[in-house]
């Protein structure tokens, strides 16, 4: 019974860590990219200025 409880705790921890990894790997860099977009557009614009 103890090993089953240990397995359940491990699975819950892995799910929690995967959610944190998803936030850390996708959401946070996306926020920085949105903040840096005006400077990135000055370096290499997508369209030439008219």
Secondary structure, DSSP 8 states (H G I E B T S, - for coil): -HHHHHHHHHHHHHHHHHHHHHIIIIIHHHHHHHHHHHHHHHHS-SS---
